[in-house]
Amino acid sequence: MVARKKSRPRKESPPFNGRDLKVNGKGVPLRSQAEEALQCYFETLNGHKPAHLYDLVMREVEEPLFKVVMGHVQGNQSRAATILGINRGTLRKKLKEFGINE
């Protein structure tokens, strides 16, 4: 009889939420970067009134989000959908909408 080596259960790391991100020892969560960008936007309005800000932000953020995630997963749609927290059908629709090659 040959002794088998016990396999240890693998510990899965918790999903990264972005709030743990550090650059040069300082926390730089996505939220603070978005807040800074929005402050900059309001400062550059030069007295003009903002309108449809939600739509503007979504248009500016959504496409790069999908491009970066698809690059990160090397085109694997299942992994991308999991990372984004959406189903694969929605991912495919968005990729087509943005003209991003799967």
NUFIKE-658764 format. One record per residue: residue number from 1; residue in one letter; x, y, z of N, C-alpha, C, CB in turn. Coordinates in pm, 1 decimal. Each point is the difference from the previous one (the first is absolute). Glycine has a CB too. Example, Ala and Ser with C-alpha at 12.3 -4.5 7.8 and 13.67 -1.06 7.14 Angstrom:
+-----+--------+----------+----------+----------+----------+----------+----------+----------+----------+----------+----------+----------+----------+
! num ! residu !     n.xx !     n.yy !     n.zz !    ca.xx !    ca.yy !    ca.zz !     c.xx !     c.yy !     c.zz !    cb.xx !    cb.yy !    cb.zz !
+-----+--------+----------+----------+----------+----------+----------+----------+----------+----------+----------+----------+----------+----------+
!   1 !      a !   1319.0 !   -569.0 !    780.0 !    -89.0 !    119.0 !      0.0 !     90.0 !    120.0 !      0.0 !   -189.2 !   -117.3 !    124.6 !
!   2 !      s !    154.2 !    222.3 !   -196.6 !     82.0 !    119.0 !      6.0 !    -77.0 !    109.0 !     73.0 !    118.4 !    -62.8 !   -214.5 !
+-----+--------+----------+----------+----------+----------+----------+----------+----------+----------+----------+----------+----------+----------+
end
This chain:
+-----+--------+----------+----------+----------+----------+----------+----------+----------+----------+----------+----------+----------+----------+
! num ! residu !     n.xx !     n.yy !     n.zz !    ca.xx !    ca.yy !    ca.zz !     c.xx !     c.yy !     c.zz !    cb.xx !    cb.yy !    cb.zz !
+-----+--------+----------+----------+----------+----------+----------+----------+----------+----------+----------+----------+----------+----------+
!   1 !      m !     84.0 !   -117.6 !      0.0 !    -84.0 !    117.6 !      0.0 !     89.1 !    124.7 !      0.0 !   -185.0 !   -125.3 !    122.1 !
!   2 !      v !    153.7 !    219.7 !   -207.8 !     78.8 !    122.5 !    -12.0 !    -69.8 !    111.4 !     77.1 !     89.4 !    -71.5 !   -226.7 !
!   3 !      a !    -10.6 !    140.7 !    306.9 !    -56.6 !    110.7 !     77.6 !    -25.9 !    118.2 !    -93.5 !    121.6 !    -76.6 !    210.4 !
!   4 !      r !   -237.4 !    134.0 !   -195.2 !    -34.6 !    117.7 !    -80.8 !     21.4 !    126.1 !     81.2 !   -167.6 !   -133.8 !   -130.9 !
!   5 !      k !    217.8 !    231.9 !     63.2 !     18.5 !    129.1 !     64.9 !   -136.0 !     67.4 !     13.7 !    235.2 !     22.4 !    -93.7 !
!   6 !      k !   -262.6 !     25.3 !    214.1 !   -126.9 !     70.3 !     21.0 !      2.4 !    132.2 !    -74.4 !    -29.0 !   -109.1 !    225.3 !
!   7 !      s !    -77.5 !    134.0 !   -297.1 !     -7.2 !    129.9 !    -67.0 !    -76.4 !     96.1 !     90.4 !      7.6 !   -107.9 !   -231.2 !
!   8 !      r !     48.3 !    224.8 !    243.2 !    -64.8 !    103.1 !     81.3 !   -105.1 !     71.0 !    -82.7 !    208.5 !     30.4 !    137.3 !
!   9 !      p !   -318.9 !      2.1 !    -74.5 !    -98.9 !     78.8 !    -74.9 !     59.7 !    136.8 !    -31.9 !   -193.1 !   -121.4 !    112.9 !
!  10 !      r !    173.3 !    163.7 !   -236.3 !     54.5 !    129.6 !    -39.9 !    -83.9 !    112.5 !     58.6 !     90.0 !   -100.5 !   -212.0 !
!  11 !      k !    -19.0 !    197.9 !    264.0 !    -69.0 !    118.8 !     50.4 !    -20.3 !     94.5 !   -116.6 !    100.6 !    -25.3 !    232.1 !
!  12 !      e !   -224.0 !     60.3 !   -253.5 !    -27.4 !     96.6 !   -105.6 !      3.9 !    139.1 !     60.2 !   -141.1 !   -166.6 !   -128.3 !
!  13 !      s !    210.0 !    255.2 !     58.6 !      6.4 !    136.0 !     51.1 !   -133.8 !     68.8 !    -25.4 !    250.3 !     10.2 !    -40.4 !
!  14 !      p !   -287.9 !     79.5 !    131.3 !   -127.2 !     70.1 !    -18.9 !      7.3 !     90.2 !   -122.4 !    -43.5 !     -7.7 !    247.6 !
!  15 !      p !    -69.9 !     37.2 !   -310.8 !      2.4 !     87.5 !   -117.1 !     56.3 !    136.6 !     36.8 !   -197.4 !   -121.9 !    -96.4 !
!  16 !      f !    275.4 !    176.6 !      5.5 !     60.4 !    131.8 !     21.9 !   -105.6 !    106.2 !    -24.1 !    228.8 !    -83.8 !    -68.9 !
!  17 !      n !   -248.0 !    173.5 !    165.0 !   -107.3 !     98.6 !    -12.5 !     47.5 !    139.5 !    -37.9 !   -122.7 !   -131.7 !    165.7 !
!  18 !      g !    252.2 !    150.4 !   -185.5 !     50.9 !    130.6 !    -40.1 !     29.2 !     91.9 !    116.4 !   -126.1 !    -26.1 !   -207.3 !
!  19 !      r !     61.9 !      3.0 !    319.4 !     24.0 !     85.3 !    115.7 !    131.8 !    -33.4 !     67.6 !   -245.6 !     20.5 !     31.9 !
!  20 !      d !    303.3 !   -135.6 !    -68.4 !    125.9 !    -42.1 !     59.4 !    120.2 !     46.4 !    -81.5 !   -117.6 !   -196.8 !     96.0 !
!  21 !      l !     94.8 !    260.9 !   -209.2 !    107.2 !     41.0 !    -88.7 !     89.3 !    104.4 !     66.6 !   -146.7 !    -49.6 !   -196.8 !
!  22 !      k !    276.5 !     29.4 !    183.5 !     95.8 !     95.2 !     57.1 !    103.2 !     35.7 !   -106.9 !    -33.4 !    -95.0 !    234.4 !
!  23 !      v !     70.5 !    221.9 !   -241.1 !    107.4 !     47.3 !    -85.5 !     91.4 !     82.9 !     88.7 !   -145.5 !      0.2 !   -211.8 !
!  24 !      n !    272.0 !    -39.7 !    215.9 !     96.8 !     65.0 !     88.6 !    -49.8 !      3.3 !    144.0 !     78.9 !    138.7 !   -192.2 !
!  25 !      g !   -142.5 !   -246.7 !    234.3 !    -46.8 !    -10.8 !    137.7 !   -127.2 !     77.5 !     30.6 !    233.4 !    -31.8 !     60.2 !
!  26 !      k !   -286.2 !    101.9 !   -158.2 !   -121.9 !     78.9 !     22.7 !   -117.7 !    -68.1 !    -68.3 !    134.6 !    213.6 !     15.6 !
!  27 !      g !   -248.4 !   -213.4 !     50.6 !   -120.4 !    -57.7 !    -58.3 !    -53.0 !     89.1 !   -111.2 !    -54.3 !   -110.0 !    218.5 !
!  28 !      v !     25.0 !     52.3 !   -333.3 !    -56.4 !     75.6 !   -111.6 !   -117.7 !    -76.7 !    -59.8 !    225.5 !    104.0 !    -48.3 !
!  29 !      p !   -332.4 !   -117.4 !    123.4 !   -112.7 !    -74.8 !    -54.0 !    -60.6 !     71.9 !   -120.4 !    -45.8 !    -93.1 !    228.5 !
!  30 !      l !    -18.0 !     15.6 !   -310.7 !    -64.2 !     52.6 !   -119.5 !    -96.4 !    112.5 !     34.8 !     23.1 !   -223.7 !   -109.0 !
!  31 !      r !    -89.7 !    210.3 !    222.8 !    -96.2 !    101.4 !     43.0 !     65.6 !    137.9 !     13.0 !   -128.9 !   -178.6 !    120.4 !
!  32 !      s !    246.1 !    185.0 !    -59.0 !     65.1 !    130.1 !     18.3 !     48.0 !     55.5 !   -133.1 !     69.8 !    -67.2 !    230.7 !
!  33 !      q !    -28.5 !    -20.5 !   -322.6 !     40.7 !     48.1 !   -131.9 !   -119.8 !     54.8 !    -76.7 !    187.2 !   -167.5 !     -3.3 !
!  34 !      a !   -301.2 !    101.4 !     15.6 !   -121.1 !     48.4 !    -66.3 !    -42.7 !    134.3 !     59.7 !    -71.7 !   -238.2 !    -46.9 !
!  35 !      e !     79.9 !    247.2 !    177.8 !    -37.5 !    124.6 !     67.6 !     89.4 !    115.5 !    -45.6 !    -80.4 !   -132.3 !    198.8 !
!  36 !      e !    209.2 !    105.6 !   -209.8 !     93.8 !    103.3 !    -44.8 !    -30.2 !     42.3 !   -143.9 !    175.3 !    -93.0 !    154.9 !
!  37 !      a !   -206.0 !     -3.4 !   -240.9 !    -31.7 !     30.9 !   -139.2 !   -127.1 !     83.5 !     -9.7 !    111.8 !   -212.4 !    -71.6 !
!  38 !      l !   -210.8 !    180.4 !    154.1 !   -124.6 !     77.1 !     -1.7 !     21.8 !    141.6 !     52.5 !   -129.4 !   -212.3 !     30.6 !
!  39 !      q !    210.5 !    227.0 !     73.3 !     33.2 !    134.0 !     50.1 !     65.6 !     81.6 !   -111.2 !     28.4 !    -90.3 !    235.2 !
!  40 !      c !     62.9 !     28.6 !   -306.1 !     68.7 !     66.3 !   -111.3 !   -100.6 !     41.7 !   -107.4 !    208.5 !   -134.7 !     46.6 !
!  41 !      y !   -302.3 !     47.3 !    -76.2 !   -102.5 !     28.7 !    -99.4 !    -78.7 !    125.2 !     38.5 !    -16.0 !   -245.1 !    -54.2 !
!  42 !      f !    -27.4 !    251.9 !    180.0 !    -77.6 !    115.6 !     44.5 !     83.5 !    127.8 !      0.4 !   -139.8 !   -153.0 !    138.8 !
!  43 !      e !    267.1 !    141.3 !   -108.3 !     87.0 !    118.2 !      0.5 !     22.0 !     55.2 !   -139.8 !    112.0 !    -88.7 !    202.9 !
!  44 !      t !   -121.3 !      3.6 !   -305.1 !     26.3 !     45.1 !   -136.5 !   -125.9 !     40.0 !    -77.0 !    197.2 !   -148.0 !      1.8 !
!  45 !      l !   -311.2 !    150.3 !     65.1 !   -125.0 !     36.6 !    -67.4 !     -5.5 !    148.0 !    -37.1 !   -112.7 !   -182.5 !    125.6 !
!  46 !      n !    191.0 !    265.9 !    -58.7 !      3.5 !    144.1 !    -28.5 !   -138.3 !     63.0 !     -0.1 !    204.8 !    -38.1 !   -133.4 !
!  47 !      g !   -283.0 !      6.4 !    234.8 !   -130.8 !     61.2 !     14.2 !   -112.0 !    -70.7 !    -73.7 !    118.6 !    209.1 !     27.8 !
!  48 !      h !    -86.1 !   -302.6 !   -114.2 !   -103.6 !    -75.0 !    -70.8 !    -66.7 !    -97.4 !     96.5 !    126.2 !     21.7 !   -218.4 !
!  49 !      k !   -253.7 !    -46.2 !    195.2 !    -73.7 !    -91.5 !     87.3 !     13.6 !   -142.6 !    -52.3 !   -163.4 !    183.2 !     61.6 !
!  50 !      p !    196.1 !   -275.5 !     27.1 !     10.0 !   -139.7 !    -44.2 !   -138.9 !    -56.9 !    -26.1 !    213.1 !    -29.1 !    131.6 !
!  51 !      a !   -219.9 !    -65.6 !   -223.5 !   -126.5 !    -67.2 !    -29.8 !     28.3 !   -145.3 !    -36.9 !   -104.6 !    217.7 !    -78.3 !
!  52 !      h !     12.8 !   -302.8 !    112.9 !     10.6 !   -142.7 !    -32.7 !    133.0 !    -59.1 !     44.9 !   -150.3 !     38.1 !   -194.6 !
!  53 !      l !    192.1 !     -3.8 !    313.9 !    129.7 !    -42.4 !     51.4 !      9.4 !   -151.7 !     13.3 !     17.1 !    216.9 !    120.9 !
!  54 !      y !   -123.3 !   -280.2 !    -76.6 !      2.8 !   -145.8 !     16.2 !     31.7 !    -68.3 !   -132.8 !   -166.5 !     17.2 !    187.8 !
!  55 !      d !     96.1 !     22.2 !   -293.8 !     23.9 !    -59.2 !   -131.9 !    142.4 !     27.0 !    -47.0 !   -242.9 !     27.8 !    -55.3 !
!  56 !      l !    291.8 !     93.4 !     79.4 !    136.1 !     35.6 !    -39.0 !    101.7 !    -89.9 !     69.7 !    -73.4 !    237.1 !    -37.0 !
!  57 !      v !     58.3 !   -253.6 !    167.3 !     94.5 !    -82.0 !     76.1 !     -5.7 !   -145.3 !    -46.9 !    -24.4 !    153.9 !    198.2 !
!  58 !      m !    -94.5 !   -205.6 !   -217.2 !    -12.6 !   -139.4 !    -43.9 !     64.7 !    -20.5 !   -137.1 !   -212.9 !    -20.9 !    132.2 !
!  59 !      r !    192.4 !    114.3 !   -224.3 !     61.6 !    -11.6 !   -133.3 !    152.0 !      4.1 !      9.9 !   -201.7 !    108.6 !   -102.7 !
!  60 !      e !    253.1 !    -22.6 !    188.9 !    144.5 !     15.9 !     12.7 !     67.6 !   -117.5 !     70.8 !    -37.4 !    244.7 !      3.3 !
!  61 !      v !    -33.9 !   -312.0 !     84.6 !     60.9 !   -104.4 !     82.0 !    -25.9 !   -140.9 !    -54.2 !    -25.9 !    150.8 !    195.7 !
!  62 !      e !    -92.0 !   -172.9 !   -248.9 !    -39.7 !   -135.7 !    -35.3 !     87.0 !    -62.9 !   -109.7 !   -230.5 !     63.0 !     65.6 !
!  63 !      e !    254.6 !      8.0 !   -173.3 !     78.3 !    -57.8 !   -109.2 !    142.9 !    -34.4 !     42.5 !   -139.4 !    130.4 !   -159.9 !
!  64 !      p !    212.2 !    -38.1 !    225.5 !    135.0 !    -38.4 !     44.4 !     -2.3 !   -115.2 !    100.5 !     72.8 !    235.4 !    -38.5 !
!  65 !      l !   -176.3 !   -241.4 !    120.4 !    -13.0 !   -109.9 !     95.2 !     -2.8 !   -133.4 !    -73.6 !   -124.2 !    150.2 !    159.3 !
!  66 !      f !     40.7 !   -159.4 !   -262.0 !    -11.5 !   -124.6 !    -74.7 !    129.0 !    -31.1 !    -76.0 !   -247.0 !     38.3 !    -21.0 !
!  67 !      k !    311.2 !     63.3 !    -36.3 !    126.2 !    -22.2 !    -72.3 !    108.2 !    -53.9 !     92.6 !    -60.4 !    184.2 !   -158.1 !
!  68 !      v !     73.6 !   -122.6 !    273.3 !    105.1 !    -41.1 !     93.8 !    -26.5 !   -139.8 !     54.3 !     37.1 !    239.9 !     61.7 !
!  69 !      v !   -161.0 !   -267.2 !    -25.2 !    -32.4 !   -132.6 !     53.4 !     23.4 !   -106.6 !   -107.1 !   -170.4 !    101.8 !    157.2 !
!  70 !      m !    127.7 !    -77.6 !   -280.1 !     21.0 !    -99.1 !   -105.3 !    148.7 !    -22.0 !    -25.9 !   -218.6 !     65.8 !   -103.1 !
!  71 !      g !    297.3 !     38.8 !    110.8 !    144.5 !    -16.3 !    -13.7 !     58.5 !    -79.4 !    115.2 !      9.2 !    214.9 !   -124.0 !
!  72 !      h !    -57.4 !   -187.1 !    243.7 !     48.4 !    -68.1 !    120.1 !    -24.2 !   -150.8 !     -6.9 !    -43.6 !    208.6 !    130.9 !
!  73 !      v !    -70.0 !   -247.5 !   -186.0 !    -34.9 !   -142.9 !     -7.1 !     35.3 !    -59.8 !   -135.9 !   -184.9 !     40.1 !    163.7 !
!  74 !      q !    257.9 !     34.5 !   -243.8 !     45.6 !    -45.5 !   -132.2 !   -115.8 !    -49.9 !    -86.4 !    219.9 !    -61.1 !    101.9 !
!  75 !      g !   -330.5 !    135.4 !    -97.9 !   -114.4 !    -29.5 !    -85.0 !    -95.2 !   -106.4 !     51.0 !    143.3 !     66.0 !   -181.4 !
!  76 !      n !   -118.5 !   -121.1 !    298.0 !    -86.2 !   -105.4 !     54.1 !   -128.7 !     63.3 !     54.6 !    202.8 !   -144.2 !     57.4 !
!  77 !      q !   -311.8 !    126.7 !   -130.5 !   -125.5 !     64.9 !     35.5 !    -59.3 !    -51.0 !    130.4 !    -39.9 !     32.4 !   -240.5 !
!  78 !      s !     55.6 !   -158.9 !    267.9 !    -53.5 !    -54.2 !    125.4 !     68.2 !     64.0 !    119.5 !    -51.0 !   -216.6 !   -114.6 !
!  79 !      r !    183.2 !    227.2 !    108.1 !     73.6 !     62.9 !    110.1 !    -32.9 !    148.0 !     11.1 !    183.4 !   -166.4 !    -30.1 !
!  80 !      a !   -196.8 !    233.5 !    -85.5 !    -33.1 !    142.7 !     -0.1 !   -137.2 !     22.8 !     63.7 !    139.6 !     33.6 !   -208.0 !
!  81 !      a !   -236.9 !   -114.7 !    170.2 !   -134.8 !     14.6 !     55.1 !      1.6 !    -19.9 !    151.3 !    -98.3 !    -80.5 !   -217.3 !
!  82 !      t !    175.5 !    -17.1 !    263.6 !     10.6 !    -25.0 !    144.1 !     61.9 !    119.5 !     70.8 !     21.3 !   -245.9 !    -43.7 !
!  83 !      i !     86.0 !    300.0 !    -11.0 !     66.8 !    115.6 !     60.4 !    -95.1 !    119.7 !      5.8 !    222.8 !    -82.9 !    -85.2 !
!  84 !      l !   -297.3 !    103.6 !    -22.7 !    -91.4 !    114.4 !     -7.4 !   -128.9 !    -21.8 !     78.5 !     95.4 !     51.2 !   -222.7 !
!  85 !      g !   -125.9 !   -175.8 !    255.3 !   -122.6 !    -28.8 !     73.5 !   -123.5 !      7.5 !    -86.6 !    109.2 !     87.0 !    201.3 !
!  86 !      i !    -92.6 !   -118.4 !   -330.1 !   -112.7 !      0.7 !    -93.6 !     -3.6 !   -136.0 !    -70.2 !     16.1 !    253.9 !    -34.4 !
!  87 !      n !   -126.8 !   -282.6 !    -33.6 !     -3.2 !   -127.3 !    -72.9 !     66.4 !     16.9 !   -136.2 !   -212.4 !    -67.5 !    119.5 !
!  88 !      r !    247.4 !    -45.6 !   -179.9 !     75.6 !      3.3 !   -124.9 !    -78.2 !     64.0 !   -114.0 !    119.0 !   -203.9 !     75.0 !
!  89 !      g !   -250.4 !    187.9 !    -73.8 !    -82.3 !     62.1 !   -104.0 !      8.2 !    152.3 !      4.7 !   -153.3 !   -196.7 !      9.7 !
!  90 !      t !    149.0 !    251.4 !    110.8 !     12.6 !    145.4 !     16.6 !    138.9 !     45.3 !    -43.1 !   -165.8 !     -3.8 !    190.3 !
!  91 !      l !    266.6 !    -73.8 !   -155.0 !    136.9 !     33.3 !    -40.4 !     10.1 !      5.2 !   -151.9 !     90.5 !   -107.8 !    208.9 !
!  92 !      r !   -141.4 !      6.7 !   -275.3 !      7.3 !     -4.8 !   -146.6 !    -72.3 !    119.7 !    -62.8 !     11.4 !   -251.6 !     10.4 !
!  93 !      k !   -126.3 !    288.8 !     46.3 !    -76.0 !    115.4 !    -49.6 !     82.8 !    127.9 !     12.8 !   -216.4 !   -113.3 !     64.4 !
!  94 !      k !    281.1 !    130.4 !     50.6 !     81.2 !    119.8 !     24.4 !    123.3 !      1.5 !    -91.0 !    -80.2 !      5.2 !    239.6 !
!  95 !      l !    142.7 !   -120.1 !   -257.7 !    116.8 !     -6.8 !    -88.2 !    -37.4 !     40.4 !   -142.6 !     97.6 !   -182.5 !    143.6 !
!  96 !      k !   -213.3 !    135.5 !   -187.7 !    -47.1 !     36.2 !   -134.3 !    -31.4 !    148.6 !     -6.2 !    -93.4 !   -231.3 !    -32.5 !
!  97 !      e !     26.7 !    284.0 !    136.0 !    -36.0 !    142.2 !      5.7 !    123.2 !     88.9 !     -8.6 !   -200.1 !    -58.4 !    137.3 !
!  98 !      f !    308.7 !     18.5 !    -70.4 !    122.7 !     80.7 !      2.4 !     95.8 !    -34.4 !   -113.3 !    -25.2 !     16.5 !    245.5 !
!  99 !      g !     -7.8 !   -117.5 !   -324.1 !     88.3 !    -39.3 !   -109.6 !    130.3 !    -60.9 !     48.5 !   -100.5 !    179.6 !   -135.5 !
! 100 !      i !     92.2 !   -248.2 !    248.4 !    118.2 !    -63.7 !     56.9 !      4.3 !   -143.5 !    -52.5 !     -6.6 !    147.2 !    210.4 !
! 101 !      n !    116.9 !   -181.9 !   -275.3 !     13.4 !   -136.1 !    -52.1 !     18.9 !    -97.9 !    113.0 !     98.0 !     88.0 !   -211.1 !
! 102 !      e !   -179.4 !   -190.3 !    209.8 !     12.2 !   -102.4 !    101.2 !    126.2 !    -73.3 !    -27.0 !   -246.8 !    -21.5 !     29.1 !
+-----+--------+----------+----------+----------+----------+----------+----------+----------+----------+----------+----------+----------+----------+
end
